[in-house]
Amino acid sequence: MIVPLLLALDVVLSPILAEQATFAPNQTPRLSTTVQAGSDAFFGTMCWQVTHLGRVVDGPHEASLDLEPQTSVEMQFLPEQLPAGDRGFLCEVVLRDHEGVELVRANGAFEVAADWTRFPRYGYLTQFNKPANADALLRPLRDGLINVVQVYDWMDEHHRPWRVGYDYWQDIAARDPWVSRSKLLELIDVGQDFGMASMAYNLMYGAYENYQSTSPIEPSWGLYRSGGVQDAHPLNIPGWETQSLALFDPGHDGWQDWIADRTAEAFQAMPFDGWHIDTLGDRGSVFDDAGQSIDLASSYTDFLAAMRSALPGQDFSVNAVGDFGGPDLRAQDAWDVAYYELWDHPDQDDYADLRSFLATHHRDSDVAPVVAGYVNYDLAQQYNGQAPGQFNHTSVLLAQSAVLASGGWLVSRGDGSAMLCNEYFPNRNLQASPDLLGDVDRFHHFAVAYENLLRDGLQEGSGSIAFGDASVPTSTNGDTGAVWTFRTTREGDECANRYDVVHLVDLRRASDPRWRDPAGVAQSQPVLVDQTIQIEFTAPWSESRLWFAAPEWQGGRAVMLDATVSGNQVSATVPFLEHWGMVWIEYRTEPGTCGCPSDLNEDGFVGFSDVLEVVASWGPCLGCLADVNNDGAVEFADLLQVLADYGDCF
C-alpha cells in the first residue's frame, strides 16, 4: 500500500513503488523510493525487508545515506530470496538518523505470479486518440498495482471491430479525436512494460442496427422475440453511430465464425492479450428465426469453446451480468476471469448479499472473480462531466472493503485519475479527490500484500466471533450501524496447516444497506482503537499464532498479537479499525520449513541464546530478528513470546 509522503526532521521518503504491477517468477522484482534532504544535510541509514503474511522472507538489509542539503537519492530494492509460487509481498522500509532514531517508515506491496489471471486486478482505459499520453494514463494504475486494463469501446463497430488497413476510426459514441491504432499499440506496449495485460472489450453477440447493409451477416443468426422481431438492445443517444444493437445467437455457427474471424483480424493488427466479452444479462424468452427456444445462458460456454479454438493463446474474461450465465460458466470454469456486473438484484444488492454471492462463486469455481458495481450511481446522475460532483469517500472505501474481504476485486480506477460511477466507462459525472485516490491505492496494495489470504483457495469459515466492548454494536449479517464480522478460511502452506481469517468491516459508517451506496449517504465515524476480540478456533491451537493487519494502519504491515487461550477461544486486542481490518489464525501443529519467529538463530530450538538476542536488540528496531511480533520495536512482548516458545520449535 502506498503511504503518503512523510516529513520528519526535514527529510522526505517517497512511496515504495514496484516497477511492474506483476513480476514473472523468472524476474527479480524491482522496487524503489526516493529520499530527499531538506535545508540540512542528512546522514543516516535505510533498512528494508520483505514480508509475506507477516513473516520476513528477505532481509533485513541496511544501507548508509549521506545527503547534502536539497539533494536526493533513489534507493532500489531487489529481493532475491523469495519463496516460490504465486504470492503477494510487502516491502517495509524505515529511515533512521545517524543516532539510530527512527524518522519515518513506508511500505509498498508487490506480486510475483506466473499469470495475471491468477489474481486479476482490473482497471480500464477509454482514451485512445492520438494526443493521449500513454504513460500518464497507465502509470497511476501501475502504481496502484492494477495488472490488467479493460480497453473499453476501442472498436469501430461491434460486429466489425476493425476495418482492415484503417489507422483511424470513430467509436460508437462518435467521439473526437478519433481512435488511433498507433495509440492503441503504444498503450499495449506501455502496459506490457508495466506488467499489465490489455483486454479488448466487445459484446459477445451484438451488431449495429444497419448490419444488413454493411456486412454479409445473416438475420437468421439472430436472437428473436416471440413476435418474430429480432431482439435489440436500445441505446437512443443522439449523435451516436447506432441507436440500437441487434443481437445474435452466441451458439450459432454462422455468428461464431463471423465474429471470430473479425476479432482475429483485429488482434493480428493490435496484439491484445485477450477478449473482455460483455453480455447484456437476462433477455427473457428468446428464439431462433424458426421460433425455436434458445437457452441463452447455456450458450455462453459454447461460444467460449468456439472462441478458444478460433483464437488460440488468448485470455477470455466474460461479464455474467447479474450472474446470468454464471452457473454454467462456473460449472465448467470456461472463463479465465469471472467478471460480474452487479446491479440491484435482490440477492446481490446488500452487503450480506454481496458476500453470499462471492462465497457461492468460490464454492463453485477456481477462477478469480472481479466485480463491477457502480458506487454512488444515483448521486452521479445529479451531475455531468462539465460540472462533476465528488464521490463519497466513505462509500468507496466500504465497497472496497466488502468486495476485497469477500475474495473479489472491485473495478474502480481507470484513465490515470478516473474512477468508475457508471456503466458507460467514459462517464465523468463524479471525480475522486487526491486523498480518495491515495486511499484506494492503499487498499489495492493491501489486497496484493495479503492476496494469499484473500483470494487464494478461499472458502467460508466457521466459528464464533465477539468484537469490541459493550458500546460497539456488531453484526454477522452486514447490518448498517454495526461492525460486520465474518470468517473465511484457506488451506495451509509451508508455514501453517491452515489459515482462518476474521474480517472486521466498520458498517457503523453505512446508512444504506446496499453496498454500492447509490445516493452516497455513508458518513465517517471515529476510529476504533484497542478493542478486544474473542475468536473460537476450530483446529488444535498448539503453536498457532494470531496476526492483525489493516490497510489504514501502519502502512498495512502485519503484527503478531498477544493471544490468550482459554478452552476453544483465543482473545487479543485489536489495535485499530477504520474501514476494514483482519485478524487471522495461523494454525501450526506440525513441523514445517518456515520455522517459528522465536527461533532467532534458526537452530530448531528456542533457548538462552535467543533470549540474549532479544536483550541485545532492545528498543526500536525494524527488521531485527528479535522483533518477534514485527511491530518495529524489541520490547517486553517479544521477550514473553520467546520465553513462551522455549524448547523445541518448528
Secondary structure per residue as TSV (DSSP state, phi and psi in degrees):
chain	resnum	aa	ss	phi	psi
A	1	M	-	360.0	141.0
A	2	I	-	-81.1	126.9
A	3	V	-	-99.5	149.7
A	4	P	-	-63.5	160.8
A	5	L	-	-58.2	134.0
A	6	L	E	-119.0	139.2
A	7	L	E	-112.1	126.2
A	8	A	E	-146.0	117.9
A	9	L	T	51.3	43.6
A	10	D	T	67.0	24.5
A	11	V	E	-123.8	134.3
A	12	V	E	-115.8	132.4
A	13	L	E	-113.6	121.3
A	14	S	-	-79.4	167.7
A	15	P	-	-58.7	153.9
A	16	I	-	-87.4	117.0
A	17	L	E	-125.4	139.5
A	18	A	E	-87.0	147.8
A	19	E	S	-71.1	-22.8
A	20	Q	S	-134.3	151.6
A	21	A	S	-70.2	-29.7
A	22	T	S	-142.0	135.4
A	23	F	B	-105.2	141.3
A	24	A	-	-76.5	156.7
A	25	P	T	-58.4	-26.9
A	26	N	T	-89.6	4.9
A	27	Q	S	-100.1	150.6
A	28	T	-	-90.3	116.4
A	29	P	-	-57.9	144.0
A	30	R	-	-129.2	120.4
A	31	L	E	-124.5	162.4
A	32	S	E	-153.4	161.2
A	33	T	E	-147.7	166.2
A	34	T	E	-122.9	132.9
A	35	V	E	-104.2	124.8
A	36	Q	E	-117.3	118.5
A	37	A	E	-79.9	149.4
A	38	G	-	-93.9	-135.6
A	39	S	S	-73.7	-15.3
A	40	D	S	-110.6	154.3
A	41	A	-	-66.5	155.4
A	42	F	E	-127.8	130.6
A	43	F	E	-131.4	124.2
A	44	G	E	-173.7	-155.6
A	45	T	E	-134.9	154.2
A	46	M	E	-120.0	127.8
A	47	C	E	-116.0	136.2
A	48	W	E	-139.9	152.0
A	49	Q	E	-150.9	162.1
A	50	V	E	-116.9	132.5
A	51	T	E	-119.7	153.5
A	52	H	E	-130.2	114.3
A	53	L	T	53.9	38.3
A	54	G	T	95.4	-20.9
A	55	R	E	-94.2	136.9
A	56	V	E	-70.9	125.3
A	57	V	E	-117.3	-12.3
A	58	D	E	-152.1	124.8
A	59	G	E	103.9	-169.8
A	60	P	E	-75.9	150.7
A	61	H	E	-118.3	150.5
A	62	E	E	-136.1	140.5
A	63	A	E	-136.3	143.3
A	64	S	E	-85.3	147.2
A	65	L	E	-126.8	136.4
A	66	D	E	-142.2	98.6
A	67	L	E	-115.8	134.6
A	68	E	-	-74.1	161.2
A	69	P	T	-55.7	140.9
A	70	Q	T	60.8	27.6
A	71	T	-	-117.2	164.6
A	72	S	E	-140.1	163.2
A	73	V	E	-143.6	138.5
A	74	E	E	-90.3	128.7
A	75	M	E	-107.9	131.2
A	76	Q	E	-111.7	145.2
A	77	F	E	-121.9	125.7
A	78	L	-	-126.7	80.9
A	79	P	-	-65.1	133.4
A	80	E	-	-128.3	6.3
A	81	Q	-	-120.9	36.6
A	82	L	-	-82.3	145.0
A	83	P	-	-66.1	152.1
A	84	A	S	-74.4	164.1
A	85	G	S	106.7	168.6
A	86	D	S	-78.3	112.0
A	87	R	E	-147.0	156.4
A	88	G	E	-104.2	147.6
A	89	F	E	-135.1	162.7
A	90	L	E	-124.5	125.2
A	91	C	E	-95.0	119.6
A	92	E	E	-110.5	128.7
A	93	V	E	-128.3	137.8
A	94	V	E	-133.3	140.7
A	95	L	E	-110.5	129.9
A	96	R	E	-124.8	151.7
A	97	D	E	-81.5	-176.1
A	98	H	T	-67.9	-14.6
A	99	E	T	-96.5	4.4
A	100	G	-	84.5	9.1
A	101	V	-	-80.4	128.1
A	102	E	E	-68.6	129.6
A	103	L	E	-102.8	-46.9
A	104	V	E	-160.8	153.3
A	105	R	E	-136.5	155.2
A	106	A	E	-149.8	149.7
A	107	N	E	-129.6	153.4
A	108	G	E	-152.0	141.5
A	109	A	E	-93.4	160.8
A	110	F	E	-154.3	166.3
A	111	E	E	-132.6	143.1
A	112	V	E	-119.3	119.6
A	113	A	-	-152.0	146.8
A	114	A	S	-73.8	-24.0
A	115	D	-	-151.9	139.2
A	116	W	G	-63.1	-25.4
A	117	T	G	-71.0	-12.7
A	118	R	G	-63.2	-47.5
A	119	F	S	-133.9	73.6
A	120	P	-	-67.2	134.9
A	121	R	-	-127.9	92.2
A	122	Y	E	-76.9	137.6
A	123	G	E	-127.7	-165.0
A	124	Y	E	-152.7	158.6
A	125	L	E	-129.1	139.6
A	126	T	-	-132.0	3.7
A	127	Q	-	-118.1	114.7
A	128	F	-	-133.2	17.8
A	129	N	B	-81.1	167.1
A	130	K	T	-56.8	-41.9
A	131	P	T	-72.8	-12.7
A	132	A	-	-59.5	138.8
A	133	N	-	-96.7	105.8
A	134	A	H	-60.6	-42.8
A	135	D	H	-65.2	-42.8
A	136	A	H	-66.1	-31.3
A	137	L	H	-75.8	-36.3
A	138	L	H	-100.4	-31.1
A	139	R	H	-59.8	-44.6
A	140	P	H	-60.1	-32.2
A	141	L	H	-71.3	-41.0
A	142	R	H	-60.0	-42.7
A	143	D	H	-62.8	-25.9
A	144	G	T	-90.7	11.9
A	145	L	T	63.0	28.0
A	146	I	-	-73.8	124.3
A	147	N	-	-109.7	7.7
A	148	V	E	-157.3	139.5
A	149	V	E	-119.4	137.7
A	150	Q	E	-83.7	115.0
A	151	V	E	-85.6	100.4
A	152	Y	T	-93.2	130.5
A	153	D	T	49.8	46.3
A	154	W	-	-84.1	-18.8
A	155	M	S	-84.6	164.7
A	156	D	S	-73.7	-62.0
A	157	E	B	-134.0	150.8
A	158	H	T	-58.9	-41.0
A	159	H	T	-86.2	-9.3
A	160	R	B	-144.8	81.2
A	161	P	S	-60.5	-27.8
A	162	W	-	-142.2	130.2
A	163	R	-	-84.1	117.8
A	164	V	T	-52.0	127.2
A	165	G	T	93.1	-13.2
A	166	Y	-	-78.9	142.3
A	167	D	S	-107.2	-15.6
A	168	Y	E	-139.3	145.4
A	169	W	E	-162.2	162.9
A	170	Q	-	-93.8	145.9
A	171	D	-	-82.2	-177.3
A	172	I	T	-59.9	-31.3
A	173	A	T	-85.1	1.7
A	174	A	-	56.2	40.2
A	175	R	-	-72.8	149.2
A	176	D	S	-114.4	146.6
A	177	P	S	-65.1	164.5
A	178	W	-	-69.7	161.8
A	179	V	E	-64.9	137.7
A	180	S	E	-114.4	124.7
A	181	R	H	-63.7	-38.5
A	182	S	H	-64.1	-33.8
A	183	K	H	-70.7	-38.7
A	184	L	H	-60.4	-42.7
A	185	L	H	-61.2	-41.4
A	186	E	H	-65.1	-43.2
A	187	L	H	-62.3	-41.0
A	188	I	H	-63.5	-42.9
A	189	D	H	-65.4	-46.6
A	190	V	H	-63.4	-40.3
A	191	G	H	-59.3	-42.6
A	192	Q	H	-61.1	-42.2
A	193	D	H	-61.5	-32.1
A	194	F	T	-89.2	4.8
A	195	G	T	74.8	31.1
A	196	M	-	-115.5	140.4
A	197	A	E	-88.1	154.2
A	198	S	E	-119.8	115.7
A	199	M	E	-107.4	122.5
A	200	A	E	-79.0	118.8
A	201	Y	E	-73.2	139.9
A	202	N	E	-168.1	154.5
A	203	L	E	-73.5	144.6
A	204	M	S	-63.8	-35.0
A	205	Y	S	-146.0	40.1
A	206	G	E	-123.4	152.6
A	207	A	E	-144.2	154.4
A	208	Y	E	-59.0	154.6
A	209	E	T	-62.3	-23.7
A	210	N	T	-97.3	24.8
A	211	Y	H	-57.9	-31.2
A	212	Q	H	-67.0	-28.9
A	213	S	H	-91.9	-8.5
A	214	T	H	-119.4	0.3
A	215	S	S	-157.5	164.5
A	216	P	-	-86.8	15.3
A	217	I	-	-60.5	135.5
A	218	E	-	-92.3	132.0
A	219	P	G	-57.1	-25.1
A	220	S	G	-66.3	-12.6
A	221	W	G	-83.3	-4.2
A	222	G	B	-80.2	169.7
A	223	L	-	-92.5	139.1
A	224	Y	B	-127.6	150.8
A	225	R	-	-84.9	176.0
A	226	S	T	-65.1	-23.4
A	227	G	T	-87.3	7.6
A	228	G	S	82.9	12.9
A	229	V	-	-98.1	135.8
A	230	Q	B	-63.1	134.6
A	231	D	-	-65.4	143.5
A	232	A	E	-146.0	147.6
A	233	H	E	-99.4	114.8
A	234	P	E	-73.6	142.7
A	235	L	-	-114.1	-55.3
A	236	N	-	54.7	48.1
A	237	I	-	-116.6	112.4
A	238	P	T	-55.1	137.1
A	239	G	T	92.3	-13.1
A	240	W	S	-76.7	159.0
A	241	E	S	-68.6	-26.6
A	242	T	-	-141.3	148.4
A	243	Q	S	-98.1	-3.1
A	244	S	E	-160.7	164.8
A	245	L	E	-117.9	118.1
A	246	A	E	-71.2	139.7
A	247	L	E	-110.6	148.7
A	248	F	B	-128.2	160.4
A	249	D	-	-74.9	113.2
A	250	P	T	-61.7	-21.2
A	251	G	T	-90.2	-1.5
A	252	H	-	-81.0	129.9
A	253	D	H	-58.4	-38.9
A	254	G	H	-62.3	-47.3
A	255	W	H	-64.9	-43.8
A	256	Q	H	-57.8	-46.3
A	257	D	H	-63.7	-43.5
A	258	W	H	-62.8	-54.0
A	259	I	H	-70.6	-30.5
A	260	A	H	-65.3	-43.2
A	261	D	H	-65.4	-42.3
A	262	R	H	-68.6	-36.5
A	263	T	H	-68.1	-40.2
A	264	A	H	-60.7	-41.0
A	265	E	H	-58.2	-44.8
A	266	A	H	-66.7	-42.1
A	267	F	H	-69.9	-26.7
A	268	Q	H	-69.3	-30.7
A	269	A	H	-89.5	-23.2
A	270	M	S	-139.7	106.3
A	271	P	-	-77.3	67.0
A	272	F	-	-62.0	158.5
A	273	D	S	-82.3	-14.4
A	274	G	E	170.3	-170.8
A	275	W	E	-114.4	121.7
A	276	H	E	-89.9	103.4
A	277	I	E	-91.1	117.8
A	278	D	E	-93.3	154.0
A	279	T	-	-135.7	178.9
A	280	L	-	-119.9	15.2
A	281	G	-	77.0	-156.9
A	282	D	-	-73.4	118.9
A	283	R	-	-96.9	6.4
A	284	G	-	75.7	-154.5
A	285	S	S	-77.1	123.7
A	286	V	-	-130.1	157.2
A	287	F	B	-139.9	165.5
A	288	D	-	-85.4	-177.5
A	289	D	T	-70.0	-13.8
A	290	A	T	-94.2	1.6
A	291	G	S	88.9	7.6
A	292	Q	-	-83.2	136.6
A	293	S	B	-63.7	141.3
A	294	I	-	-114.7	129.5
A	295	D	-	-86.3	89.6
A	296	L	H	-62.9	-40.9
A	297	A	H	-60.7	-43.8
A	298	S	H	-75.9	-15.2
A	299	S	H	-73.6	-16.6
A	300	Y	H	-59.8	-44.3
A	301	T	H	-68.1	-35.2
A	302	D	H	-63.7	-43.0
A	303	F	H	-61.6	-44.7
A	304	L	H	-62.7	-41.1
A	305	A	H	-60.4	-41.5
A	306	A	H	-66.0	-39.6
A	307	M	H	-69.2	-37.0
A	308	R	H	-62.6	-37.9
A	309	S	H	-69.9	-39.3
A	310	A	H	-82.6	-25.6
A	311	L	S	-125.7	66.7
A	312	P	T	-63.7	145.4
A	313	G	T	85.2	-2.3
A	314	Q	-	-94.8	150.8
A	315	D	E	-93.4	152.4
A	316	F	E	-132.3	119.1
A	317	S	E	-101.0	144.3
A	318	V	E	-129.5	129.0
A	319	N	E	-87.4	102.6
A	320	A	-	-88.7	85.9
A	321	V	G	-61.6	124.2
A	322	G	G	61.0	19.2
A	323	D	G	72.9	11.9
A	324	F	T	-68.6	123.1
A	325	G	T	87.1	-12.0
A	326	G	H	-61.5	-45.7
A	327	P	H	-56.5	-43.0
A	328	D	H	-68.6	-40.1
A	329	L	H	-63.8	-41.1
A	330	R	H	-68.1	-40.8
A	331	A	H	-60.2	-34.3
A	332	Q	H	-103.7	-4.3
A	333	D	T	43.4	52.2
A	334	A	-	-77.3	-16.1
A	335	W	-	-101.8	161.9
A	336	D	S	-90.3	-30.4
A	337	V	E	-136.2	131.2
A	338	A	E	-90.1	118.1
A	339	Y	E	-119.2	125.0
A	340	Y	E	-123.1	116.8
A	341	E	E	-90.0	114.4
A	342	L	-	-109.1	135.8
A	343	W	-	-117.5	-145.9
A	344	D	S	-95.8	41.6
A	345	H	-	-68.2	147.1
A	346	P	T	-58.0	-29.9
A	347	D	T	-103.0	16.1
A	348	Q	T	-136.8	4.5
A	349	D	S	-93.5	-44.2
A	350	D	B	-86.8	169.5
A	351	Y	H	-57.4	-46.4
A	352	A	H	-65.6	-36.4
A	353	D	H	-60.6	-44.9
A	354	L	H	-59.4	-46.8
A	355	R	H	-63.4	-43.1
A	356	S	H	-63.3	-40.6
A	357	F	H	-62.0	-47.2
A	358	L	H	-70.4	-31.2
A	359	A	H	-63.8	-39.4
A	360	T	H	-61.9	-43.3
A	361	H	H	-58.7	-49.2
A	362	H	H	-63.8	-31.6
A	363	R	H	-67.7	-36.5
A	364	D	H	-100.4	-12.2
A	365	S	-	-143.5	147.6
A	366	D	-	-96.7	-0.9
A	367	V	S	-84.7	139.3
A	368	A	-	-69.9	134.7
A	369	P	E	-93.8	144.3
A	370	V	E	-123.9	139.8
A	371	V	E	-117.2	130.8
A	372	A	E	-109.8	112.0
A	373	G	-	-139.1	133.3
A	374	Y	-	-95.1	95.0
A	375	V	T	-65.4	138.3
A	376	N	T	61.2	35.9
A	377	Y	H	-60.2	-46.0
A	378	D	H	-69.6	-39.3
A	379	L	H	-57.4	-39.9
A	380	A	H	-64.0	-27.2
A	381	Q	T	-68.7	-14.6
A	382	Q	T	-84.4	-5.0
A	383	Y	-	-128.1	179.4
A	384	N	-	-143.7	172.7
A	385	G	S	-65.5	-24.5
A	386	Q	S	-80.9	-29.0
A	387	A	S	-134.4	72.8
A	388	P	-	-74.8	157.1
A	389	G	E	-95.7	-168.3
A	390	Q	E	-117.6	139.9
A	391	F	-	-60.7	146.7
A	392	N	-	-74.9	114.7
A	393	H	H	-56.0	-47.1
A	394	T	H	-66.6	-40.3
A	395	S	H	-55.3	-48.3
A	396	V	H	-62.8	-44.5
A	397	L	H	-72.5	-31.1
A	398	L	H	-68.7	-39.5
A	399	A	H	-63.6	-43.8
A	400	Q	H	-58.1	-45.5
A	401	S	H	-60.4	-47.3
A	402	A	H	-65.0	-43.2
A	403	V	H	-71.2	-47.5
A	404	L	H	-64.8	-42.7
A	405	A	H	-65.5	-25.3
A	406	S	T	-90.2	6.2
A	407	G	T	90.5	17.1
A	408	G	-	-111.9	-173.6
A	409	W	-	-132.7	129.9
A	410	L	B	-97.7	121.6
A	411	V	-	-69.6	122.2
A	412	S	-	-139.3	-48.1
A	413	R	E	-98.2	144.8
A	414	G	E	-162.5	167.7
A	415	D	T	45.9	53.3
A	416	G	T	78.2	-90.5
A	417	S	T	-115.1	13.3
A	418	A	E	-78.5	157.6
A	419	M	E	-140.1	147.3
A	420	L	-	-83.9	126.7
A	421	C	-	-133.8	4.2
A	422	N	S	-155.1	154.9
A	423	E	S	-69.7	-18.6
A	424	Y	S	-91.7	104.2
A	425	F	T	-61.7	-29.7
A	426	P	T	-70.6	-6.4
A	427	N	-	-58.1	131.0
A	428	R	-	-126.2	36.4
A	429	N	S	-66.4	-26.2
A	430	L	E	-122.5	144.9
A	431	Q	E	-115.2	151.1
A	432	A	-	-99.7	132.5
A	433	S	-	-68.6	158.4
A	434	P	H	-55.5	-37.3
A	435	D	H	-64.2	-40.6
A	436	L	H	-67.5	-42.6
A	437	L	H	-58.7	-42.2
A	438	G	H	-63.5	-39.3
A	439	D	H	-68.3	-40.3
A	440	V	H	-62.7	-42.7
A	441	D	H	-61.2	-37.0
A	442	R	H	-63.4	-41.8
A	443	F	H	-64.7	-38.7
A	444	H	H	-63.2	-43.8
A	445	H	H	-62.7	-41.3
A	446	F	H	-60.9	-43.1
A	447	A	H	-63.3	-33.4
A	448	V	H	-74.5	-45.0
A	449	A	H	-57.7	-34.2
A	450	Y	T	-117.1	26.6
A	451	E	H	-62.0	-26.3
A	452	N	H	-75.6	-14.6
A	453	L	H	-92.7	-31.4
A	454	L	H	-90.6	-32.8
A	455	R	S	-134.5	9.0
A	456	D	S	-110.7	94.8
A	457	G	S	67.8	34.5
A	458	L	-	-68.0	137.3
A	459	Q	E	-138.8	164.2
A	460	E	E	-65.7	139.8
A	461	G	-	-100.2	174.7
A	462	S	-	-143.9	163.1
A	463	G	S	115.3	151.0
A	464	S	-	-76.5	155.8
A	465	I	E	-138.1	130.9
A	466	A	E	-123.9	123.4
A	467	F	E	-128.5	138.1
A	468	G	S	79.9	169.4
A	469	D	-	-83.9	-175.4
A	470	A	T	-64.3	-20.1
A	471	S	T	-84.0	-6.2
A	472	V	S	-104.9	107.5
A	473	P	-	-69.8	142.9
A	474	T	E	-130.2	161.1
A	475	S	E	-150.6	145.8
A	476	T	S	-102.6	2.5
A	477	N	S	-117.9	15.6
A	478	G	-	71.0	30.5
A	479	D	-	-72.3	143.0
A	480	T	T	-70.5	155.9
A	481	G	T	80.6	10.2
A	482	A	S	-144.1	160.6
A	483	V	E	-80.5	121.2
A	484	W	E	-86.4	123.9
A	485	T	E	-118.4	134.6
A	486	F	E	-156.2	167.4
A	487	R	E	-125.4	146.4
A	488	T	E	-131.2	167.4
A	489	T	E	-146.4	157.6
A	490	R	E	-150.9	159.5
A	491	E	E	-67.4	164.0
A	492	G	-	-83.3	-172.1
A	493	D	-	-143.6	-153.9
A	494	E	S	-70.2	-12.9
A	495	C	S	-103.6	-17.2
A	496	A	-	-152.7	154.5
A	497	N	S	-79.1	-29.2
A	498	R	E	-166.2	156.1
A	499	Y	E	-120.6	129.4
A	500	D	E	-110.8	128.2
A	501	V	E	-115.8	129.1
A	502	V	E	-106.0	121.0
A	503	H	E	-99.9	139.1
A	504	L	E	-123.1	110.7
A	505	V	E	-116.4	121.9
A	506	D	E	-84.4	86.6
A	507	L	G	-84.8	10.9
A	508	R	G	-60.3	-23.5
A	509	R	G	-82.0	-13.7
A	510	A	-	-93.2	133.9
A	511	S	S	-104.2	-23.4
A	512	D	S	-112.1	127.7
A	513	P	S	-68.4	-11.1
A	514	R	B	-78.8	127.0
A	515	W	T	-67.2	-19.3
A	516	R	T	-85.2	-8.5
A	517	D	-	39.8	66.2
A	518	P	T	-53.9	-40.3
A	519	A	T	-86.9	-7.1
A	520	G	-	69.0	50.8
A	521	V	-	-105.1	2.1
A	522	A	-	-62.4	149.2
A	523	Q	-	-132.4	150.2
A	524	S	-	-69.2	153.7
A	525	Q	-	-136.8	158.5
A	526	P	-	-59.4	143.7
A	527	V	-	-67.2	141.4
A	528	L	E	-90.5	133.0
A	529	V	E	-129.2	146.5
A	530	D	E	50.4	55.7
A	531	Q	E	-100.2	139.4
A	532	T	E	-75.4	149.8
A	533	I	E	-137.2	138.5
A	534	Q	E	-126.6	125.0
A	535	I	E	-124.2	132.3
A	536	E	E	-77.3	124.0
A	537	F	-	-96.6	147.5
A	538	T	-	-118.0	16.8
A	539	A	S	-146.9	161.5
A	540	P	-	-52.7	135.4
A	541	W	-	-75.0	-52.7
A	542	S	B	44.2	-115.1
A	543	E	T	-98.1	27.6
A	544	S	-	-67.3	162.1
A	545	R	E	-131.0	155.7
A	546	L	E	-120.5	126.1
A	547	W	E	-121.9	159.5
A	548	F	E	-140.7	143.6
A	549	A	E	-156.1	153.3
A	550	A	-	-149.6	144.9
A	551	P	T	-64.6	-23.0
A	552	E	T	-106.8	15.8
A	553	W	S	-127.9	119.6
A	554	Q	G	51.4	42.5
A	555	G	G	66.0	17.6
A	556	G	G	83.9	7.0
A	557	R	-	-74.8	151.6
A	558	A	-	-90.3	141.7
A	559	V	E	-127.7	147.6
A	560	M	E	-84.2	129.3
A	561	L	-	-88.3	147.9
A	562	D	-	-71.9	113.7
A	563	A	-	-106.6	139.7
A	564	T	E	-116.2	124.6
A	565	V	E	-105.8	131.6
A	566	S	E	-143.1	114.6
A	567	G	T	62.4	-126.5
A	568	N	T	-103.1	23.9
A	569	Q	E	-118.7	141.9
A	570	V	E	-122.8	135.0
A	571	S	E	-125.1	153.3
A	572	A	E	-162.0	179.1
A	573	T	E	-111.0	123.9
A	574	V	E	-86.5	118.6
A	575	P	E	-72.4	-21.9
A	576	F	E	-162.9	139.1
A	577	L	E	-149.9	118.4
A	578	E	S	-107.3	-83.9
A	579	H	S	-97.6	-40.7
A	580	W	E	-154.6	139.2
A	581	G	E	-148.3	162.6
A	582	M	E	-140.8	141.3
A	583	V	E	-114.7	133.7
A	584	W	E	-133.5	146.0
A	585	I	E	-96.5	127.0
A	586	E	E	-102.9	97.2
A	587	Y	E	-73.8	125.8
A	588	R	B	-133.4	108.3
A	589	T	-	-126.8	-8.4
A	590	E	S	-133.6	151.0
A	591	P	-	-59.4	142.6
A	592	G	-	-138.5	-177.6
A	593	T	S	-88.3	-3.9
A	594	C	S	-78.6	-28.0
A	595	G	-	77.8	177.4
A	596	C	-	-119.7	150.1
A	597	P	T	-60.1	-29.4
A	598	S	T	-76.4	-16.1
A	599	D	-	-82.5	79.5
A	600	L	T	-68.6	-32.7
A	601	N	T	-97.0	6.6
A	602	E	-	54.3	43.8
A	603	D	S	-103.6	9.4
A	604	G	S	81.5	7.5
A	605	F	E	-146.1	131.9
A	606	V	E	-91.7	114.6
A	607	G	-	-138.5	-161.7
A	608	F	H	-63.2	-35.1
A	609	S	H	-64.1	-32.9
A	610	D	H	-70.5	-37.8
A	611	V	H	-62.8	-43.0
A	612	L	H	-61.4	-36.8
A	613	E	H	-64.0	-37.9
A	614	V	H	-62.9	-46.9
A	615	V	H	-62.9	-42.0
A	616	A	H	-67.4	-26.0
A	617	S	T	-99.6	10.5
A	618	W	-	-54.9	134.2
A	619	G	E	116.9	-173.9
A	620	P	E	-58.8	133.4
A	621	C	-	-170.1	93.2
A	622	L	T	-76.6	130.8
A	623	G	T	85.6	-3.4
A	624	C	-	-67.9	139.1
A	625	L	T	-58.1	-32.3
A	626	A	T	-75.6	-9.8
A	627	D	-	-79.5	75.1
A	628	V	T	-61.6	-38.8
A	629	N	T	-92.6	5.0
A	630	N	-	59.5	37.7
A	631	D	S	-100.7	9.3
A	632	G	S	89.0	5.8
A	633	A	E	-152.2	143.0
A	634	V	E	-93.1	113.9
A	635	E	-	-139.9	-169.1
A	636	F	H	-59.8	-35.9
A	637	A	H	-61.5	-37.0
A	638	D	H	-68.4	-41.0
A	639	L	H	-63.2	-42.6
A	640	L	H	-61.6	-39.5
A	641	Q	H	-65.2	-42.5
A	642	V	H	-62.8	-42.6
A	643	L	H	-66.3	-37.1
A	644	A	H	-65.9	-30.5
A	645	D	T	-92.1	5.2
A	646	Y	-	-53.5	128.5
A	647	G	E	120.4	-158.4
A	648	D	E	-59.4	139.8
A	649	C	-	-137.8	136.9
A	650	F	-	-141.6	360.0
